Structure formats: structure tokens, C-alpha cells
Amino acid sequence: MTSGPVEQIAFHVQGGIRKSSYEDGWSGGVNVLSKGKRNSPIAAAFKGLENYDGALNNSNFTLAPYSQIAATALLANKDLTVRIYAQIADNTTQEFGWDNASSGWQKFVNFGPALPSTSIAVTSYGGPSGLSIRLYFQKPDRSVTELCHDAQSTWYTGSLSIPGSSTTPRASLACTRFNDTKSGISLRLYYSSPHNSILEKGYDGDGWYDGRFEEPTIPGGKIQIRIYFQKGEHVTAISEWVWDGAEWSSGVAALPPA
């Protein structure tokens, strides 16, 4: 998750949830913010305030025990609004949302069947027609689908197509966007392939294409953006890769406290 010049990532260490921050250098990653079930997913959006217990804790939304989670803050809106995407007990993907304190957390759109324990990735931005959301997950046939929402429109299926033969069961997914202006947007989607590598799909306004990023990963390694994954440094450390506008290069080989 990012906010201006500050970059933050959240991760598990032996059941404890920790946070590392980047602002002219990496720091943190030592203090435990909270406790979570081992191997449970983490999703986060950053507002620039201190951590506190949110209203979602009392909403009693029930998920599938193996559900992954993705979250995005709709920063193009004047007021802070948040969307969370997760898998519920019938294996469908469900949208939950916060628009204001008076309405609280609500269930919104259900997107139909997904592969059990599918990874979920989401991003949002202010596009040519206003606020846009892009959502990615695996369908029961292992293919990766793209669902799109633009301004006041209804959800529709996007043009991204990754067949099940090009992914792993419960493939890791991560996405990001940049160059978000009124004239266009650039999107990047990263996913794990059957050959234990991370691949890239790119979109710059003229359709999706195969990107240049391809790096080996340990089986089951998870992906975050800028990109963070377990390459094998110190066996289980989280490694960073950075795009400078021309090529990919290795960032921090092993983030603290590895």
C-alpha cells in the first residue's frame, strides 16, 4: 500500500502482523500491531493516521475459512470510502463497502463463483469517466477474470484473458495502476505461472499485453506491489523489485527484520 512518498507493507511473522515503512529508507517490521491466524490473508489501505480498531470488527460478516482478502480506498471520492473483496461460504466473491458512518459497513455486489481460496487483487483510480475499480480473481476453471466498474455504470467483464493453463491452482495475484489522468490509465497485473515464476500483464489504453517482468519464485510465494515476493533470500525473507520506467531491477534483497 502506498501514500505519496511513503510506502508501507503489512505481513505475518509467526502469527503477528507487522508493518514496514519506506521513506528515504526502510524501517519498522519489528513491533507486532495485532495477532492473526497463521497463513490468513492481509489487506490494507493507508490513510496516514495511527492504527485503531475499526467498525468492521463488529459487522459479523462471515467468510469462507480459506478466503483471501483485497481492499482499496476510493480516493477519487471526496469522502473516504473503502471496498473489501472476499470469498464467502458458497465460494462466490463478495464486495463489502464503507461509504459513511451513518450507513456503516454493508454488503454490496456478489460476483458469482470463484475458485475456492482464489487470490483476489483490486485497484481503483480516477479515470477518464471518473472513479474506476478493477477487480481480478480466478474462476473455477483457474482462468483469471477482470471485472470493471466505471463512475456510475454497473459492473462488467473486462478484456483481460489469462487461461487456466497459464496459471497455477490458487495463483498469487497482485495489481497496480499509474499514469491515472483524465486521458487514460496504465495497469499492471502480476500472477504466478505453472513454472514457479511471476509473470506480468500490462495495459496502457490499447488492450492487454504480456509484460517484461518474469522472475522465479519459490512455490506458493505471494506477490505484493512494488513487487514483494519470497525469492529465497535467507530462505523465507521478503525481497523487493523496482521498476524505474525502463527496466526491472532488484531493490532490497531481504527486507527487515529478516
C-alpha positions in Angstrom: 0.0 0.0 0.0 1.3 3.5 -0.8 0.5 7.1 0.1 2.6 9.8 -1.7 6.3 9.4 -0.9 5.6 6.9 2.0 5.3 3.2 1.1 4.1 0.6 3.6 3.7 -3.2 3.6 2.0 -5.4 6.2 3.0 -9.0 6.7 2.8 -12.0 9.1 5.6 -13.3 11.3 4.7 -16.3 13.3 1.1 -15.1 13.7 2.0 -11.5 14.5 1.0 -8.8 12.0 3.8 -6.2 11.4 4.3 -3.2 9.2 7.4 -2.0 7.4 7.6 1.6 6.0 9.8 3.2 3.3 10.5 6.9 3.5 14.1 7.6 2.4 15.0 4.1 3.6 13.2 1.1 5.2 12.2 1.0 8.8 9.9 -0.9 11.2 8.9 -4.5 10.8 9.7 -5.3 14.5 6.6 -4.3 16.5 3.6 -6.5 16.4 0.4 -4.5 15.6 -2.0 -7.3 16.1 -2.4 -11.1 16.1 -3.9 -13.1 13.3 -4.5 -16.7 12.4 -1.3 -18.2 10.8 -1.4 -18.0 7.0 -4.5 -15.9 7.0 -4.6 -13.1 4.3 -3.9 -9.5 4.9 -5.3 -6.5 3.0 -4.7 -2.9 3.9 -5.4 0.7 2.8 -3.4 3.6 4.3 -4.9 6.9 5.4 -1.9 8.4 7.2 -3.2 8.1 10.7 -2.4 5.8 13.7 -3.8 2.3 13.8 -7.1 1.7 15.7 -9.9 -0.9 15.8 -12.3 -0.2 13.1 -16.1 -0.6 12.8 -15.7 -3.6 10.6 -14.8 -5.7 13.6 -18.5 -5.6 14.8 -20.1 -6.2 11.4 -20.2 -10.0 11.7 -19.6 -10.7 8.0 -18.9 -14.5 7.6 -16.3 -15.6 5.0 -15.2 -19.0 3.7 -12.5 -20.2 6.1 -9.9 -20.2 3.2 -11.0 -16.8 1.8 -8.4 -14.4 0.6 -9.0 -10.6 1.0 -8.3 -7.5 -1.1 -9.1 -3.9 -0.2 -9.0 -0.5 -1.9 -9.6 3.1 -0.7 -11.7 5.0 -3.3 -9.5 8.1 -3.1 -11.1 9.7 -6.1 -14.2 10.3 -4.0 -14.4 13.4 -1.8 -15.2 11.4 1.3 -13.2 8.4 2.4 -14.8 5.3 1.1 -13.5 1.7 1.2 -14.2 -1.5 -0.6 -13.2 -5.0 0.5 -13.5 -8.2 -1.6 -13.5 -11.7 -0.2 -14.9 -15.2 -0.7 -18.0 -16.3 1.2 -19.1 -19.8 2.2 -20.7 -20.6 -1.2 -17.4 -19.8 -3.0 -18.7 -16.7 -4.6 -16.7 -13.4 -4.5 -18.5 -10.7 -2.4 -18.0 -6.9 -2.2 -18.3 -5.1 1.1 -18.2 -1.4 1.4 -18.0 1.6 3.7 -19.4 4.9 2.4 -20.0 6.9 5.6 -20.5 6.5 9.3 -24.3 6.6 9.1 -24.6 3.6 6.8 -21.6 1.7 8.2 -20.3 -1.4 6.6 -22.6 -3.0 4.0 -22.7 -6.0 1.6 -22.8 -4.8 -2.0 -22.3 -6.7 -5.3 -21.8 -10.5 -5.5 -19.7 -11.5 -8.5 -20.5 -15.2 -8.7 -18.5 -18.4 -8.4 -14.7 -18.4 -8.0 -12.0 -21.0 -7.5 -12.0 -21.9 -3.7 -9.3 -19.9 -2.0 -8.7 -17.8 -5.0 -6.3 -14.9 -4.7 -8.0 -11.5 -5.1 -6.5 -8.3 -6.4 -8.1 -4.9 -6.7 -7.2 -1.3 -7.6 -9.1 2.0 -8.1 -8.3 5.3 -9.7 -9.8 8.5 -11.1 -10.1 7.6 -14.8 -11.4 9.4 -17.9 -15.1 8.9 -16.8 -14.5 9.4 -13.0 -13.9 6.8 -10.4 -13.0 3.3 -11.7 -12.4 0.0 -10.0 -10.7 -3.1 -11.4 -11.1 -6.5 -9.7 -9.2 -9.7 -10.5 -9.7 -13.3 -9.3 -9.6 -16.9 -10.6 -12.8 -18.5 -11.8 -13.5 -22.2 -11.1 -11.7 -23.2 -14.3 -8.5 -21.4 -13.0 -8.7 -18.7 -15.6 -8.2 -15.1 -14.3 -11.1 -12.8 -14.9 -11.2 -9.0 -14.8 -14.3 -7.1 -13.5 -14.7 -3.4 -14.1 -16.7 -0.5 -12.7 -16.6 3.0 -14.1 -18.2 6.0 -12.5 -22.0 5.4 -12.3 -22.0 2.3 -14.5 -22.8 -1.2 -13.5 -20.0 -3.9 -13.2 -19.0 -5.5 -16.5 -16.4 -8.1 -17.6 -13.1 -6.6 -18.8 -10.9 -7.5 -21.7 -8.1 -9.3 -19.7 -7.9 -13.0 -20.6 -5.5 -15.4 -18.8 -6.5 -19.1 -19.4 -6.3 -21.7 -16.7 -3.5 -23.4 -18.5 -1.2 -20.4 -17.9 -1.9 -20.2 -14.1 -1.4 -22.3 -11.1 -4.3 -23.5 -8.8 -4.9 -20.6 -6.4 -2.3 -18.5 -8.3 -1.0 -15.4 -6.5 -2.3 -12.2 -8.0 -1.4 -8.5 -7.4 -2.2 -5.4 -9.4 -1.3 -1.7 -9.5 -2.0 1.4 -11.6 -0.1 4.5 -12.6 -0.4 7.5 -15.0 -4.0 7.8 -13.9 -5.2 11.0 -15.6 -8.4 12.2 -17.3 -6.9 10.9 -20.6 -6.0 7.4 -19.6 -4.6 4.8 -17.2 -1.8 2.2 -17.1 -2.5 -1.1 -15.3 -0.2 -4.0 -14.3 -1.3 -7.4 -13.2 1.2 -9.9 -11.7 0.4 -13.6 -11.4 2.2 -16.9 -10.6 2.7 -19.3 -13.5 2.9 -23.2 -13.6 6.7 -22.8 -13.9 7.3 -21.2 -10.5 7.8 -17.7 -11.9 5.9 -14.4 -11.6 4.6 -13.0 -14.9 3.2 -9.6 -15.9 0.3 -8.4 -17.9 0.2 -4.7 -19.0 -2.5 -2.3 -20.1 -1.8 1.2 -21.4 -5.1 2.0 -23.0 -4.8 -0.2 -26.1 -5.6 -3.6 -24.7 -3.7 -6.1 -22.5 -0.3 -7.4 -23.5 2.5 -9.6 -22.0 4.8 -7.5 -19.9 8.6 -7.8 -19.5 8.7 -8.9 -15.8 9.5 -12.5 -15.3 11.2 -13.8 -12.2 11.5 -17.2 -10.5 9.8 -17.6 -7.1 9.5 -20.3 -4.5 6.3 -22.5 -4.9 3.4 -20.7 -3.3 5.2 -17.4 -3.0 2.8 -14.4 -2.6 3.0 -11.2 -4.6 2.7 -7.6 -3.5 3.4 -4.4 -5.5 6.3 -2.7 -5.8 6.9 -6.1 -6.2 7.4 -8.1 -3.0 7.8 -11.8 -3.0 9.7 -14.7 -1.5 12.6 -15.2 -3.9 14.6 -17.5 -1.5 16.9 -14.9 0.2 17.6 -16.2 3.8 15.2 -19.0 2.9 11.9 -17.1 3.7 12.8 -13.4 3.5 10.7 -10.9 1.5 12.6 -9.5 -1.5 11.8 -6.2 -3.4 11.9 -5.5 -7.2 11.6 -2.0 -8.6 10.5 -0.6 -11.9 12.4 2.7 -12.9 10.4 3.3 -16.1 12.8 1.5 -18.3 13.6 -1.9 -16.7 13.1 -4.0 -13.6 15.9 -4.2 -11.0 16.4 -5.7 -7.6 15.6 -3.4 -4.7 16.2 -4.6 -1.1 17.3 -8.3 -1.2 15.8 -9.1 2.2 13.5 -6.6 4.0 13.9 -6.1 7.8 13.7 -7.9 10.1 14.9 -10.8 8.0 
